[in-house]
């Protein structure tokens, strides 16, 4: 009593965005309900002694169901289940069968002329589908509880065995393998081991029964019984690292799960609704969880934990305004757990209200000063606000309390941005040691190596990043920059083309492709790319790479006499159209300018500066003449033009 349990219920593995969501159970403990009583409310499927396998099959079949679940974003899943409480219409199956199902349908065995109907298509076309509600699911033990809208007459709940099966004992199971059209398939096997097992990913951890029973996908969730018809395990999965070895969930896990799940079937108190909401939130069932937290608040309007928890659900759904309202109400109502401050900080950040984000995270840290995740969160907020020094300090504090790849990665990025590249490289290496091969970290390290001029090492990292993720435009762009620096313009162009194809709204990729096109001499293509970059980001790229077809002309009189300068030039307009001014050479008098000794000026004709790509220029003084270029064209701008922020000036000096 009086203790609130805070638990993170949603995280992302991305090292660029680290989301640590805190959600709390009610301070008031929830009484655990005993496992359902069987036998008094329905015909129990069990026998005092061993029975024949065929009789055992038919008895167990009375409590077995074929399940079809509609899963968000996955279509549907089919599996098996078994009746644990006939009066309350409750079925147990695997978590991985129903996951976050929007809808569950159950089919009980059908009989025709006294014989079992076993054809799957018959059930799907003609069978009675009983609607089910997913009450709860738990990936840790891979069990789920479904409540049906009805149970047919003759159906009977299975009886739980009092203890785990013994090694060497025979167990019998019924399932609905998806590889064939037959339902209610019987298998049997021998118990080889009973032990606690933990998956490498850390999600599944439970006491399991290992057997060589030949079960398949679709059998999952079905019952496994002993020779007396008592349920000793639930069919679950095959071992990924072994052949002919199946794992069933032991009956002791079933009993423990029912202790947790049964109070959630028909919650009566605010605490029970809150508890169910917490578990549904953990499974990503945000709409269902919101309903539960709302019911908790209906029963107890002062239940601030439920407000906080509902706020997290709205946050996960992207409704940041409503999330803020709940977090505000929880805090203003006296709820002072760190999770509410963290939630309000996240919601404010996502809603674009960054002013109070750091203040809320300060409050969260004051309540949980040893929480590495909170320092990381504040570091992210500081970084987004442009406060690199403070962000680095917070990432360092997070690393000191519990180093993660995310904190090391973000500190590395900031250190590199602030010119501390050698320190950044050490952080990138440490992040990779923790994370393993990670495309984002490798690409960022490649960019850091590029800054240091270590181009071969940079290319190696970018190659590795793209092998891991060939769909990321940024990775192609960054590798293209290295190729460009190495003057391998064709390879650079290929990478920039892939970047543009993957993300055509990024002005940087268009601009970089234009630069590669320019170096390869395709100026028309380059111009198109530069114009597109300027269209997408005019503030950054407008006028940065303008195509010019001519140059201004500057004359310097370095002689000690007054001179007259004469010129006939080919003028070029903005569209690249050309004409000789004042006229064709030899057909019109040249333009004339007078320069005093030491004078320098840009030539203008008829009030406008000359813009020319070809010119004939000569000069005369009282004592001599400069006529080298009087009768031949001097090309002062390339035929296809050139790119730059402003027009270039060509200088003639008369000595």
N, C-alpha and C positions, 0 to 999 in steps of 0.2 A: 504494500500500500504506500502511496505517496511517491513512488518512483516512476518517472516517465522513461520509456525505452525509446531511444532515437535510433533509426536505422536508415541507411541510404538505400533507396529503392530503385534508383535508375542512374546508370552511368553510361558514358560513351567511351569507346576505346580509342577514339581519335586523339592523337597527341596535340592537335591544334586547338581542339575545344574540349575541355575537361569539365563535364557536368556532374557535380556531386549533389544529389538530391536527398534532403533529410526529411523523414516523415516519422511521426511518433505514434506509438500506441497510447491508449488512454492510461492515465495514472491509476485508475481503479482496476484491479485485476479481474479477469473474466473467468468465472468458474468453468472448469472443463467438464463436459458431459461424458458419462460412461458410454462405452460402445453399446449399440442397440441390442436390446434383448430379442432373442429369436426363439421361435417355437410356440410362444403363447399367442402371437398376433398373426402368424402365418405358418403354413406347414414347413417345418424345417427339413432341409435336405442333408441328412446325415444318418448314419446307422451305428448301432452299438458295436458291430464287428465288421470285418472285411466282407465285401460283396463282389459278385462277378463284375468284370470290367464293363460288360454291356449294360447291366443294371445301374452301375455307378454312372455311366455316361448319361443315361436317360434321367436319372435323378438330378444330376448336376445341371443338365440341360434346362431344367425347369427354372433355374435361376440365372441363365446365361442370356446375354443380349448381343445383337449385332448393332454397332453404332456408326452413324454417319454424321460428321461434324463439318459445318461451314466455317472455314477459317479466313480471317481477314488477309487479303493479299496472297493467299495460297490456294484458293479454290476450296477443295474439300479433303477431308481425311476420313478413312474408314478403319475401324478397329473393333474391339470386343469389350465387353464389360460383364458385370455380374451384380445381381440384386443383393444388397446388404440389409435392407429393411423394407419389407413389402408394404407395411402399413403407411410408412412415410414416403414410399415410392422412390427410394434412394438406390443409386447404382454407383459402383466403384469402377473406374477405368484408369488408364495411364494419363498422366499429364501430357505426354507427347502425342496422344491421340486427339485430345480436345483443345489443348493450348488455350487460345483466347477466343474460342468459338462463339460466333454470333448466334448460331442455332445448332442444336443437337437433336437428332432423330434416332429413336431406338426401335428395333424390330425384335420381337420375341419369336421363338420357334412356331412354325405353322405345321398343321397336320392335314393330310388329305386321305380320306378312306383309311384312317388309322395309321398311315405311314408319314414319317417326317419328310417335309419338303425341304430339300437341301440346295436348290438352285438359286443362286444369288439374283439373277434377273427377275425371277418370279416375285421375290420380296420387293425389289425396287419398283416393279410395275404394279403389282397387285397387293402387296403386303400392307398391313396397317402400320403406318409410321406414327409412333408416339412421340410427341414433342417433349423435349427435355430442356431444363435450365441448368446451366453450368453454375454450381454453387461456389466451388472452390477448386483450386489446383495448386500443386506444389512440385516444382521441378526438382527440388532437392531429393525427394523420395520417389518422384515420378508417379504420383497418384493424384487422382481427381475425383470429385464428388458431383454427381448429376442427379437432379430431382426430376422425375418424370411426371407428366400430367395425368397418367393413369397406369395401372398395372393390370394385365388381363387375369381372368380367373385361372387358377391352376398354377400360376407362377409362385415360386417359393424362394425365400431368401436362403442363402448359404450360411452355414454355421462356421464360425471361426475356430480353428484348432487351438487348443490351449497353449501350444508351444511350437517351436520350429520343428520341421521334419528332421529325422535322423539321417545321417550319412548312410547310404545304401538303401534307403527306403524308396519305394516306387511312388511316383506322383503322376497324376492324370490331369490332362488339361483339354479344354475345348476352345477353339478359336475360329476365326474367319479369314484365312489367308487371302490376300489380294491377288496372288499369282494364279489362282484358279477360280472358277465360277461356283464352287461348292462352299456352302456355309456349314457351321457346326462340325468342324473337322476335329476328330479325336486324336490325341497323341499321348504317349506316356514315356517316361524316362526314369532314370535312377539319380537320386541326389548324390552329387559328387563332393560338394562342399557347402557349408553355410558360414558366411563370414561378412565382415563389413568391407564395403568396396567404395572407392572414391575415384571418379573420373578425373582425368588429367586437367580438364577445364575447370574443375572445382565446383561445377554446378550440381552434379549428381553425387550424392553420398548417402548410402543406405546399407542396411543388412540385406544380403542377397542369398538366394539359393541357386547354386550352380548345378546344371544338369545338361545332359546331352540330348534332351528332348528336341525333335526336329520341328521347331516352330519357325514361323515366317512373319514378314510384315503383314499386318491385319489380324494376327493372333494377339497383338499387344492389348493388354487390359483384361484378357480373359482369365477365368479361374483355374487354379491348379489345386487339386484336392488329393488327400491321402486315400488309402484303401477303405476308410470309413466314410468318405464323402465330406470330410471336414476341409475347409479351405486352409491351405498351408502357405500359399504364395499367389502372387499375381504375375502373369506372364508379362515380361517387360521388353527385353532386348537381347540380341546376340552380342557376344564379346567381339569388339572390333579387332582385337589382336590375337584371336584364337578361332580355330575351326571346331565345329561340332560341340560348342560350349555356349549354353544359353544362360541368361541371368533372369531370375524371377525375383520379385520383391517379397521378402519374407513376411510371414503373418505378424511378427512382432512390429514391423514397420506399419502394417495396416492398422493394427490396434492403436499405435501411437498417433497415426494420422487422423483416425476417427476421433480421438480425444480432442484434437484441435478443430477438426472440421464440423463435427456434429452441432456445436453451439451456433454455427454460422448458417444453419439451414433456415431457422425461423428466429432471427434475432428479436429480442424483446427489450433490451436496454440500449441506451446510447453507447455504452462501452462495447457491447457486442456488435452493433452496427459499425462502430469505428474500427474494431478489429477486422471485421470482414472487408471494410473499405481499404485498410492497409494492405491486406493480402491481395486484393484485386488490383490495387495500384501497382503492386510489385510485379504482377503478371501483365501489366500494360492495359488492363481493362478500365480505362479512365472514366468512361461514361457510367459504368456500373458502380465504380468507386465513388463518384460524385453523388450518385443517388444514395449510397449508404451513408456518406458523411452528412448529407442533407437530412436524412432520417435521424441520424444521431443528434443533429442540432434541433430538429423538431421536438425531440424528446427532452433535450437539455440545451436551451439557448445559450447557456454560459460555458458550453463545452469548447474551450478555445483550441484544444488539440485538434478537434475535428475541423475547425475553421482553417487551421494551418494546413492540415492534410488535404482538405479540399482545394486550398490555394495551390498546392503542388500539382494536383490533377489538372486544374485549369492551365497552369504553366506548361505542363507536358502537352496539352492540346493546342498550345499557341495562343490561348486567350489571356494575354498578359494583363489586360485591364481588369478583368474579373479576378485574376489571381492576386493582383495588387490589393483589390478591395478586401479579399479574405485575409491576406497577410496583415494589412493595416488593422482590420477589425480584431484579429487575434492579439496583436501587440498592444493595441489601445485598450483591449479588454483585460490586460494584465498577463498575457502569455509571454514569457520571457525566455523561452528555449532558443538556442542558437539557430535552429532550423528555420524559424520564422524570419529572423533577420536575414539569414542567407537567402531564403526564398524571396523576400521583398527586394533584396539587392539584385538577384537574377532578373526578376520581373521588371524592375526599373531599368536595368541595362537593356533588356530586349525591347522594352517599350520606348527606348530612346531618351529616358529620363536618368541621365548618368550622374546628376549632381549628388544624390544621396547614396549612391552605390557603396562607395568606400566607407561612409559613415556607418551604414548598416553592417558591413563586414567587420568594421572595428568592434561593434557591439557583439557580433558573433564570436570574434576572437577573444574578447574579454571574458566570455562565458566558457570558451573552449580553447585555452591558450596553447594547448599541446596538439591541436588538430592540424596536421600538415595540409589537409585539403583546404582549410579556410585561408591559410596564407597563400596557397596557390590561387584561390579564387580572387583574393585581393590583388595579387600580382597581376592577374589577367585584367582586372579593372584598371589598375594603375597603367598598364601597358596601353590599353585602349584609350586612356585619357592622355597619352603622350608623356607620361612621367616615367621615363626609362629607369632612372636611378632608383626610385622607390620600388618599381616593379622588380628589378634585379634583387633588391634587398628582400622582398617578400618571397621570391622564388628560392633564394638562398635559405631563408627561414624554413620554408616548406621542405627543402632537401635535407636540412639538418634534422628535421623531425621525422622524416621518412622519405628517402629519395625515390622519386618516380621518374620514368622516362619523360613524362609530360613536363614536369618542372625543369628537368635538365635541358630538354629541347627548347623550351621557351626562354630560359636564361641564356642559352647559347645564341638564339636568334637576336636577342637584345644586345648581348655582348658584341656580336658581329656588327650589328648596326651602329654601335658606338666605337668601332675601330679596335675592339679587343679580340681580334680574330684568333689568336693562339689560344686564349682562354676558351673561346667559343668552340674551337676544334676539340678541346679536351671534354667539354660538356657533350658535344655531339657523340663522341666516342663512348662516353659513359651511358648516354641514352640508348645507343645501339646495343651496348652490352646487356642492358636490362630488357629492351624491347625485342631484340633480334633484328632480322632484316625488316626494315620499315621504310617504305618508299619516301614518305614525307621527310623523315630525318635525313635519309641519304641525299635527297635532292637539296635540302637546305645546306648540308655540309658541302655538297658540290658547289653551291653558290658562294660559300665562304672561301673555299679553295680557289675559286675563280678570282675573287677579290685579291687574293695573295699572289696571283700569277702562277699558281701551280695547276696548269691547265690539264696535264695528263691525268693527274689525280682527280681533278674535277670531272673530267669526262668519264672516268671509271665509276664515280658515284652516280652520275646522271644515267649511265647505262644500266646500272643495277636498279635504280629507281624505276626506270621505264620497263625493265623486265618484270618488276613486281606489279606495276600499274601502267599499262600502255594506253589508258584512257584519260590521262591527266594532261590538259593543254599546257599548264605551267611547266611541267617537266620537259616537254619538247622545247618550249621557248627557252628555258634555261640552258639546255644542252646546245640549242642553236646559237646562243650567245658565245659559248666557248668555241664552237666551230668558226664563228665569225671572227673572233679574236685571233684565231689561228690562221685566218685568211683562207679557210676552207669553205668558201662561200656557197658552193653547190650543196654540201651537206647542211650548212646553216639554213639555206632556203628550204630544203626538204623538211627540216624540223619546224621552221616557222609556218610552213604550209599546213603541217599537221596541227599545230597549235590553233591556227585560224579555223581549220575545219572542225575542231572540237569546241571552240569557243569563239564564234564570229562576232561577239559583242565587246571584245576586249581590244581597246585601241592600241595597246602596247604591241600585241602580236601583229597587227596590220603594219604598224610603223617599222617593226624589226624586219618584217618580210620585205617592206619597201627598201630598207637599207641593203639587204642582200641582193634584191633585184638591181639596185643601182650599181653595186659593185660588179655584178655580172653583165652590166651594160644594157639591160632591158629597162630603159628609162620610162617608156610608156607604162609598163606594168608597175614600175616604182611609183610613178605619179599617181596612178589609180589607188595604190595602197596608202600613200601619204594622204591623199584626199579623204579616204575612208577613215583613217586614224583621226584626222581633224574633224570629221563629221561626228565621230563617236565621242571625242574628248577635245572640243575646240580650245578649251582653256590651256591645255598642255601642248597641243600639236598644231593649232592654227598658225600658219606662217612659218613653222619650224623647218619644213622642207619644201620651199617653193621652187618651182621649176623656172629657171631663167634661160633665155636663148641668146642673150647678148651681155656685154659688159659696158660700164662707163669707161671713159677714156680720160686719163690724167696726163698732162704735159708739164714737164719741169724744164725750165731754161737754165741749164748749168753753165752756159757760156757767159762771156763778159760783155756781150753785145745785145742790143735789141734785135729780136728776130720776128719774122712773120711765119706762122704755121699754117700749112695748107692741108686739107683733108677731103677725101671722097670716101664715104663709108656706106656699108650695107646696114641699114637700120632694121631692127627686129622689134615687132610689137609683142604684146603679151601672149598672143596665140601662136607665135612663131612665124608670122608672115614677114617677108623680107622685101626691101626695096632699096635701091641706091639713092643716096642723098649727097649733094643736091641733084644729081642725076647720074646716068651711066658714066663710068670713067672715060674721059676724053670727049664727052659730048656736052658737058656743062662745066661752067667755071667752078673750081673747088670752093669750099668754105674757107674763110680766112680769119685768123686770130693774131693779135700782136702780144708778145710777151717781153717784158723788161728783164734785164739780167737778174737771175735768182728767183724769178717769179714761178709759182706753181699754181695750176688751176685745173679743174675738171671742165672739159670742153662742153659747151652748150651751143645749140644752133637754133635760131629762131625762138629763143626763150626757153628751150627745153634741153636738158642734159642729153648728150648723145647716148644711145644704146645701140651697140653695133656688135656683129660677130665677125665681120671682115672690114679691114680699113686699109686705105693707101694714105700715108702720112709723110709729109716732107716739110722742110723749113729752109728759109733763106735769111741771110744777114747781109750787112753792108760789105762784109769781106769774104763771104763764102756761102755754101749751101749744103744741106743734108738731104740727099735724093735717093738713098738706097731703096726706100719703099714707095717711091713715087709712081713707078710703073708696074708694080706687082702687088698682088693681094697678100695681106698679112692676116692670118686667121687668129683672132684673139679669144674666141669662144668655141667650144666643140659644136659640131653640126647638130647634134641632138639636144643640146642644152646642158645644163648642169643644175644641181639642187643646192639650196642653202637658205639661210634665214634672210639674207639680203643680197642684192646684186653686187657682184665683184667689180673691182676697178682695175683696168689695165693701164700701166704707167709707161710713158715714153719719156726718155731723158735726152735732151740735146746738149752735148758737151761742147 
